[in-house]
Amino acid sequence: MTLPPCSLCGGGRAEIKQPHTGLRLCWRCFRRQVVERVRNEVKRWGLFEPGHRLLLAVSGGKDSFTLLDVLSQIHDTGRMVALTIIEGIPGGYHVEEARAISRYARSYGVDHVVVSFRDYFGATLAEMVREASRRGVGEKPCTFCGVLRRRIMEEQARLLGADRVVTAHNLDDEAQTALMNLLRGDYVGLVRMHPVAALATRDFVPRVKPLRKVYEWETAAYAFRSGYPIQSVECPYLYEAPTLRLRARLAMYRLEGSRPGSLLRMMEALDVLLEPAARSLARSPVELPRCARCGAPTSPTRRLCKACELLEKVGLRRAPQQTLQPG
């Protein structure tokens, strides 16, 4: 079968169809378009500056590779460090991926650091989940994983002198989080998702998401066409302990399938609607109190930060450790 010509250059053969634009793109134009979309998002919101040192949080999956490859084209790789966190999930989840992303990071001239939950907290995620179940703790695996991963990223960013923590969240991830905040009635959480609000913090190294307008299927196509080994196994906890995020994810897949471009239009609309509130929040950031145990910032209503609270629930009473191990 002869492939049609690329909608943009007319010379290459179209390998990729974008349902949300109707374009049929050759690999070269698709890659260039993704890079330019990310570059425009970085410039639009000032996600980072040329001289900034970036800590890239990379798990080793398709989004991680796309983030690494795209940023290597728009930022100085000498001012980038990649970080992979091994949670200790059954089946060796993220272990092989860490090896793959490490090879690619170093081929770009980017240092790669690998740390684990056991390094930091004295136990794997699987061990925490089992202990939580034994004690009847009402916390899902995703809560332990998300909170403790963020703690590690923050501490590593400070140790490495990073100006930004850069995560590989894609458009699907952001749309799911936005819907979850809407369903919970969490207006503050919705506003804090905005790039302007995310940059306005005194207490944390700002976390930015350059892929926030790139679809998940696009990161998969980008990684696959680049020859990157695609992760084929999802986290076992995703379906074992279904969360609101999973329900939002499945609902949004159905919506996007029937109305291509819905997620992108929703996030663009939220960016416009929430920008005034985000800028207002940025003008008067609140200085947070400190955790009584580890000294990390925490919410005004807490004596312990969420990380220390979770660790205490499963009998891990020591404060998180600051460790740094080369990958």
C-alpha positions in Angstrom: 0.0 0.0 0.0 1.3 3.4 -1.0 1.3 6.0 1.8 -0.2 9.4 1.0 2.1 12.5 1.0 2.7 14.4 4.2 0.2 17.2 4.7 2.9 19.7 5.7 6.0 19.1 3.5 4.3 17.2 0.6 7.5 15.3 0.0 7.7 12.7 2.7 5.2 9.8 3.0 2.6 10.2 5.8 3.2 7.7 8.6 1.2 9.3 11.3 -2.3 10.7 11.4 -3.3 13.3 14.0 -7.1 12.8 14.7 -7.3 16.2 16.5 -5.9 18.2 13.5 -6.7 15.9 10.6 -3.1 16.1 9.4 -1.2 13.2 7.9 2.4 13.6 8.7 5.7 12.1 7.8 8.0 11.2 10.6 10.3 14.2 10.1 7.4 16.7 10.2 5.7 15.0 13.1 8.9 15.1 15.2 9.5 18.7 14.3 5.9 19.6 15.1 6.1 18.0 18.6 9.3 19.8 19.4 7.9 23.1 18.3 4.7 22.6 20.3 6.8 21.9 23.4 9.1 24.9 22.7 6.0 27.2 22.4 4.6 25.9 25.6 7.9 26.6 27.4 8.0 30.1 26.0 4.3 30.9 26.6 4.5 30.2 30.3 8.3 30.8 30.9 8.6 27.2 32.2 12.4 27.5 32.3 15.1 29.8 31.0 18.3 29.0 29.0 20.6 29.1 32.0 18.4 27.0 34.3 19.6 23.6 35.6 16.9 21.1 35.0 16.2 17.9 36.9 14.3 15.6 34.6 12.2 13.0 36.4 12.2 10.1 34.1 10.7 6.6 34.8 12.0 5.1 31.6 8.7 4.9 29.6 7.7 6.5 26.3 6.9 9.9 28.0 10.3 9.9 29.6 12.1 9.3 26.3 10.1 11.9 24.5 10.8 14.5 27.2 14.6 13.7 27.1 14.8 13.8 23.3 12.7 16.9 22.9 14.5 18.9 25.6 17.8 17.9 24.2 16.8 19.9 21.1 15.7 23.0 23.0 17.9 23.2 26.1 21.6 22.8 26.9 22.1 19.1 27.8 25.0 20.1 30.0 22.5 21.8 32.3 20.2 18.7 32.5 20.3 15.8 34.9 17.9 12.8 34.6 16.5 11.1 37.8 14.9 7.7 37.9 13.2 6.4 41.0 12.8 2.7 41.6 9.7 2.3 43.8 10.1 -1.5 44.4 6.8 -2.6 42.7 6.2 -6.3 42.1 7.5 -7.6 38.8 10.5 -5.3 38.7 8.5 -2.4 37.3 10.8 0.5 36.2 14.0 -1.6 36.7 14.6 -2.4 33.0 13.2 0.9 32.0 15.8 2.6 34.2 18.6 0.8 32.3 17.2 1.8 28.9 16.7 5.5 29.8 20.2 5.6 31.3 21.8 4.5 28.0 19.9 7.1 26.1 20.5 9.9 28.6 24.2 9.4 28.5 24.1 9.3 24.7 22.7 12.8 24.9 25.4 13.9 27.3 22.9 14.0 30.2 24.0 12.6 33.6 21.6 10.0 35.1 20.9 9.4 38.8 19.0 6.3 40.1 17.6 6.1 43.6 15.1 3.8 45.3 12.4 3.9 47.9 14.5 1.5 49.9 17.4 4.0 49.8 15.3 6.8 51.1 12.7 5.2 53.3 14.1 1.8 54.3 11.3 -0.2 52.5 10.0 -0.8 49.0 6.6 0.4 47.9 5.4 -3.3 47.8 6.5 -3.7 51.4 4.7 -0.5 52.4 1.5 -1.6 50.7 1.6 -5.0 52.4 2.1 -3.4 55.8 -0.6 -0.8 55.2 -3.0 -3.7 54.3 -1.9 -5.6 57.4 -2.5 -2.6 59.7 -5.8 -1.6 58.0 -4.4 1.7 56.8 -6.9 3.3 54.4 -4.4 4.5 51.8 -4.1 3.3 48.2 -0.7 2.3 46.7 -0.9 5.3 44.4 -1.0 7.7 47.4 2.2 6.2 48.8 3.8 6.2 45.4 2.9 9.8 44.4 3.6 11.5 47.7 7.0 9.7 48.3 8.1 10.1 44.7 7.5 13.9 45.0 9.5 14.0 48.2 12.5 12.3 46.5 12.3 14.6 43.5 12.3 17.7 45.7 15.3 16.5 47.8 17.3 15.5 44.8 16.6 18.8 43.1 18.0 20.6 46.1 21.0 18.4 46.3 21.8 18.9 42.6 21.1 22.6 42.6 18.3 22.3 40.1 16.2 25.4 39.2 13.3 23.3 38.0 12.0 19.7 38.4 10.8 18.7 34.9 8.2 15.9 34.7 7.0 14.0 31.7 3.3 14.4 32.3 1.4 14.4 29.0 -1.9 15.9 27.9 -3.9 12.9 29.0 -2.3 13.0 32.5 -3.1 16.7 32.9 -6.7 16.4 31.6 -7.3 13.5 34.0 -6.0 15.5 37.0 -8.1 18.5 35.9 -11.3 16.3 35.8 -10.5 14.8 39.2 -10.1 18.2 40.7 -13.5 19.3 39.2 -15.2 16.2 40.5 -13.8 16.7 44.0 -14.7 20.4 43.9 -11.1 21.3 44.5 -10.8 24.7 43.0 -7.5 25.5 44.6 -6.0 22.3 43.2 -7.3 23.2 39.8 -5.7 26.6 39.9 -2.4 25.2 41.2 -2.2 23.0 38.1 -1.8 26.2 36.0 1.8 26.7 34.9 1.8 30.3 36.3 0.8 29.1 39.7 3.2 26.1 39.6 6.1 28.5 39.2 5.1 30.7 42.1 6.5 28.9 45.1 8.9 29.8 47.9 9.0 26.4 49.5 9.6 24.0 46.7 11.7 23.8 43.5 9.1 24.6 40.8 7.8 21.6 38.9 7.1 22.1 35.2 5.5 19.9 32.6 6.6 20.8 29.0 4.6 17.9 27.5 1.3 19.1 28.9 -0.1 19.7 25.5 1.2 16.5 23.8 -1.2 13.5 23.7 -0.1 10.2 25.2 -0.5 8.5 21.8 1.9 11.0 20.4 4.6 10.3 22.9 4.1 6.6 22.2 4.4 7.2 18.4 7.4 9.5 19.0 9.3 7.0 21.1 8.4 4.0 18.9 9.4 5.7 15.7 12.7 6.8 17.3 13.5 3.2 18.1 13.1 3.4 21.8 12.0 0.2 23.5 8.4 0.7 24.6 7.4 -0.3 28.1 4.7 -3.0 27.7 3.7 -3.6 31.3 1.5 -1.2 33.3 1.8 -0.8 37.0 0.1 -3.8 38.7 -1.5 -1.5 41.2 -3.4 0.5 38.6 -6.2 -2.1 38.2 -5.6 -3.9 41.5 -6.6 -0.8 43.5 -8.8 1.3 41.1 -8.7 5.0 41.7 -10.6 8.0 40.6 -7.8 8.7 38.2 -8.4 5.3 36.4 -12.1 6.1 36.1 -11.3 9.6 34.7 -8.8 8.0 32.3 -11.2 5.5 30.9 -14.0 8.2 30.5 -11.6 10.6 28.7 -10.4 7.9 26.3 -14.1 7.4 25.3 -14.7 11.1 24.9 -11.5 11.7 22.9 -12.3 8.7 20.7 -15.7 10.1 19.7 -14.6 13.8 19.6 -10.9 14.1 18.7 -9.3 17.1 20.2 -11.6 17.3 23.2 -8.8 17.0 25.8 -6.6 19.6 24.1 -9.5 22.1 23.8 -10.5 21.5 27.5 -6.9 22.2 28.7 -6.6 25.3 26.5 -9.9 26.6 27.9 -8.8 26.0 31.4 -5.5 27.7 30.8 -7.4 30.8 29.8 -10.1 30.7 32.4 -7.7 30.0 35.3 -4.9 32.3 34.3 -6.2 35.4 36.3 -6.6 33.3 39.5 -3.2 31.7 39.0 -1.5 35.1 38.5 -3.3 36.3 41.7 -2.0 33.3 43.6 1.5 33.9 42.2 1.6 37.5 43.4 1.0 36.5 47.0 2.5 33.0 47.6 1.9 31.6 51.1 4.9 30.6 53.2 4.1 27.1 54.5 4.9 25.8 58.0 7.4 23.0 58.5 6.9 19.4 59.3 7.7 18.7 63.0 9.7 15.6 62.0 11.7 16.2 58.8 11.4 20.0 58.4 9.9 19.9 55.0 7.1 22.3 54.1 3.6 21.1 54.9 0.0 22.4 54.9 -1.1 24.8 57.7 -3.4 22.1 59.2 -0.7 19.5 59.5 1.9 18.8 62.2 3.6 16.2 60.0 4.0 16.4 56.2 2.1 13.9 54.2 5.3 11.9 53.5 6.1 11.5 57.2 2.5 10.7 58.0 2.4 7.9 55.5 5.7 6.5 56.7 4.5 6.6 60.3 1.3 4.7 59.3 3.4 1.7 58.2 5.9 1.9 61.0 8.7 3.7 59.2 9.5 6.5 61.7 12.8 7.9 60.5 12.8 11.1 58.5 13.5 10.7 54.7 17.2 10.4 53.9 19.1 12.6 51.5 21.0 10.1 49.3 22.6 10.4 45.9 23.7 7.4 44.0 24.9 7.5 40.4 23.0 5.3 38.0 
